[in-house]
Amino acid sequence: MDAAEQKQKRVPMLRPGCGSKGQKIRLLTNHFDVKIDNTDYYFFQYSVALYYEDGKPVEAMKGVGRKVMDKIKETYSSELDGKEFAYDGEKTLFTVGSLPRKKLEFTVLLDKVSSERTDGKSSPGGNESDKKRRKRVSQSKTFKVEISYSTEIPIKAISDALHGIESEDFLDAVRVLDIVLRQHAANKGCLLVRQSFFHDNKRNFDVLGRGILGCRGYHSSFRATQSGLSLNMDGTLTTIVKPGPLLDFLLDNQDIQYSYEIDWVKAKRTLKNLRVRVAPANTEWRICGLSEDICRKQRFTLRRRSAEIDGENFVETEPTISEYFAKYRDINLEYSGDLPCVNVGKPKRPIYIPIELCSLLPLQRYTKALTVRQRSSLVEISRQKPQEKIRTLTDALRISNYAAEPLLRTCGITINNEFMQVEGRVLAAPELEFGDGEDFPRNGRWIVKDKKFSNPVTIKDWVVVNFSARCNIFDLCRDLVKCGEMKGIEIPKFPLYTFEEDPQYRRAPPPVRVDKMADQVMSRLHDKPPTIILCVFADRKNSEIYGPWKKKALLELGVVSQCLAPQRANEQYLTNLLLKINAKLGGVNHRLAVERNIPVLIDKPIIFGMDVYHGSPGQSGVPSIAAVVSSRPSSIYRYRASVRSQSPKVEMIESLYKPLPTGEDGGIIRELLEEFYKSSRPPVKPSQVIVFRDGVSELQFKQVLNIEFEQILQACTALDESWSPKFTIIIAQKNHHTKFFQQERPKDNVPPGTVVDSKVCDPRYYDFYMCAQNGMIGTSRPTHYHVLLDQNAFTADELQELIHSLSYVYQRSTTAISIAAPIRYAHLAASQASHFLKYEDLSETSSGHGGVTSAGNPPVPELPKLHNRVCRSMFFC
């Protein structure tokens, strides 16, 4: 067997056993037991091809596919032997048992079809030939359907997997059951978003502002667990556009009162691909753009038959859209005359509709980036206390009525309507050490009000820059110094300089404001940077200055900075500020008093945290940012970060190992390992490497082992061929739908430190759930940890204790966090580095790298390098 074949052999490890430490606790989980009686049956998979009457394939099957398949079921039931089928909405359907023949062909006549297959450069009137062609299209109700046999999937694969027997068909079989759930929801008129379903019910809607609604629904999927197959149900949210008159939406979306205020460039971007119902015919169309001119000026060529006897001649006129609707449709427009029309045709063959005739259809997802206020509102409506969550999920299961689903009945599937009971364990919180004593956290929290930091720093000098904040800078500095002294931080009584923003630049673009402020700073400081710059903003949250300032400070000034927007600079606020400042400058706020008693840390391993940041929802084409942080020698409290840009939306980190033309390795891992080695006293290479990876799904676990881990091994070999450390690789997932509730106290969240590694976990592989944090708001979401590899042979208790302890060493907080600290740091580093590219002209940067790549995509611009003075700091903290 060659090396390549050996690499591909890596698969996630099996569970070696369960943990036993901690106080036992009885829990409920939002999984419902599923029984399958007919395991000898097979799912038969068929491919579906859909054609128009003229033989051209239907490309956008999502819109019409389900209607066509529903008609086939209604019309051709006998030809299908009366079989029920599950259709995925696109090109695949499944049956239990085979259809009569391996290939079936049907002709389907739909009563009402809204096809967007258009021709003609016209308005809805258009010229006569266009009108005829469009009439044929709008009345093209005939479709040809081909259903062809593909393969068979044994239902037994599910029961085999649950009994520990490896089966390649298992995932396919569960996917079929999930498709059945999707079809069941589609038949109820739900919006489908993967395995989440949203009903068109006003009680589920909450206003987020600017014409956007938060829509509450539920997630439903089948999962394999140690106790058998289960149905996992959870509440979920999506964002939709507010249905109703199109003009009302535009005014609301842009937060204006009058139509003459509408920014039509922005409106065009917002409306693209939204579906509207057009009065009075009630036809449905998809918007592709806007007219170039307003309705009463936008002209088009109208060809109509002449009134002569032979009727063979055509007369061409060029009416405006307003004139056409008044003369030929008997519709006098009230307010659309001075507004652009929407184009529901194609860019080069438009069909124009006046805005006042258009209404947005319900349940249309809004996938663009949300404003700060909208995100805050969405978070608010997503919060449900545990007891409310239980009630919501019980109602969702009842309303779903899966017992009535014919395909589930055919498989002999029954779903228990009671929450699954599981046993958890509550780990004891670790004792923490401060500069003047030790303390035990209570309910996952600790107080630092009267405590000194474990390792406070000395600030030699500092500078304040004020971006037009109205707070009293003198009082702020005085209180910060006083609070710092209480924590053991030595700070000069007054800042070296205080720079006020020049009033003439207050309304300038953020990068310009930052450049002008930086010029002030550099003109005074020259090449003698302060220890830290305090940057004061006027805006309370997400100031537009933040990104450009961080970029300027970290790349050019070479100074760590702390940003703040003080509304009330009380002691708690200043203490939180000092937690970040002390960590950024190399201090330690608190440490584990029992670190020497944690077996995993005895051999002083290096700990990596890895994450990839893909930008905000709604952004496309923006490079992803990969970040890896590594612990310092003999410390699990301080980390060094390395960041790289990579292809947009690519999850696997591409530059862990990066051979250069010189033969050297320019990758992330070598950079961090060399730093670890040089800063060790004496210099030493770690014998153990623990890797925490965030953000990957179960389907990507093998890629982590065969792509990312392989790169790490190559980097180690390139550094020293004789060095072979042992690795432990752990995946952390927050984006899942499993929740836990206390049986005896359902009103309260599970206590911090709760671990579950039995009954509801994977039947074969090594995983567990941990809820380290104290859930104060809503229902706590546990982190789902998957151990893919453990060459160090740690016990389950040892790994769980390590992860639990790492949730208490996050230096920015006085509470246990929900995930191991190295992962949170990696996410912060990636998010911070995203600002380095956010204000570049990416098209220019790309062209500077030589046009496009061989794959046809523009090359990814490289991240600019951090200044030497800050690259080794916890700048991201």
NORCORLIN-V396872 format. One record per run of one state. SS is the DSSP state (helix for helix, strand for strand, loop for the rest). FROM is the first residue (numbers start at 1). TO is the last residue. If there is no record, write none. Layout:
BEGIN
ss | from | to
SS | FROM | TO
SS | FROM | TO
END
This chain:
BEGIN
ss | from | to
loop | 1 | 2
helix | 3 | 7
loop | 8 | 13
strand | 14 | 14
loop | 15 | 22
strand | 23 | 29
loop | 30 | 30
strand | 31 | 36
loop | 37 | 41
strand | 42 | 52
loop | 53 | 56
strand | 57 | 57
loop | 58 | 60
helix | 61 | 75
loop | 76 | 84
strand | 85 | 87
loop | 88 | 91
strand | 92 | 96
loop | 97 | 102
strand | 103 | 109
loop | 110 | 127
helix | 128 | 138
loop | 139 | 141
strand | 142 | 154
loop | 155 | 155
helix | 156 | 162
loop | 163 | 169
helix | 170 | 186
loop | 187 | 190
strand | 191 | 193
loop | 194 | 195
strand | 196 | 198
loop | 199 | 201
helix | 202 | 204
strand | 205 | 209
loop | 210 | 211
strand | 212 | 225
loop | 226 | 227
strand | 228 | 241
loop | 242 | 243
strand | 244 | 245
helix | 246 | 253
loop | 254 | 258
helix | 259 | 261
loop | 262 | 263
helix | 264 | 271
loop | 272 | 274
strand | 275 | 278
loop | 279 | 282
strand | 283 | 286
loop | 287 | 288
strand | 289 | 294
loop | 295 | 298
strand | 299 | 299
loop | 300 | 301
strand | 302 | 305
loop | 306 | 313
strand | 314 | 317
loop | 318 | 319
strand | 320 | 320
helix | 321 | 328
loop | 329 | 335
helix | 336 | 338
loop | 339 | 339
strand | 340 | 343
loop | 344 | 351
strand | 352 | 353
loop | 354 | 354
helix | 355 | 357
strand | 358 | 360
loop | 361 | 364
strand | 365 | 365
loop | 366 | 371
helix | 372 | 382
loop | 383 | 385
helix | 386 | 400
loop | 401 | 401
helix | 402 | 404
loop | 405 | 405
helix | 406 | 410
loop | 411 | 412
strand | 413 | 415
loop | 416 | 419
strand | 420 | 426
loop | 427 | 430
strand | 431 | 434
loop | 435 | 436
strand | 437 | 440
loop | 441 | 441
strand | 442 | 442
loop | 443 | 444
strand | 445 | 445
loop | 446 | 454
strand | 455 | 455
loop | 456 | 457
strand | 458 | 459
loop | 460 | 461
strand | 462 | 467
loop | 468 | 472
helix | 473 | 486
loop | 487 | 489
strand | 490 | 491
loop | 492 | 496
strand | 497 | 500
loop | 501 | 502
helix | 503 | 505
loop | 506 | 509
helix | 510 | 525
loop | 526 | 531
strand | 532 | 537
loop | 538 | 544
helix | 545 | 557
loop | 558 | 560
strand | 561 | 564
loop | 565 | 570
helix | 571 | 584
loop | 585 | 587
strand | 588 | 588
loop | 589 | 590
strand | 591 | 592
loop | 593 | 594
helix | 595 | 597
loop | 598 | 598
helix | 599 | 601
loop | 602 | 605
strand | 606 | 613
loop | 614 | 623
strand | 624 | 631
loop | 632 | 638
strand | 639 | 646
loop | 647 | 658
strand | 659 | 659
loop | 660 | 664
strand | 665 | 665
loop | 666 | 667
helix | 668 | 679
loop | 680 | 687
strand | 688 | 694
loop | 695 | 697
helix | 698 | 719
loop | 720 | 725
strand | 726 | 733
loop | 734 | 739
strand | 740 | 742
loop | 743 | 753
strand | 754 | 756
loop | 757 | 764
strand | 765 | 765
loop | 766 | 766
strand | 767 | 771
loop | 772 | 782
strand | 783 | 790
loop | 791 | 795
helix | 796 | 806
loop | 807 | 814
strand | 815 | 815
loop | 816 | 820
helix | 821 | 838
loop | 839 | 841
helix | 842 | 847
loop | 848 | 851
strand | 852 | 852
loop | 853 | 857
strand | 858 | 858
loop | 859 | 877
END
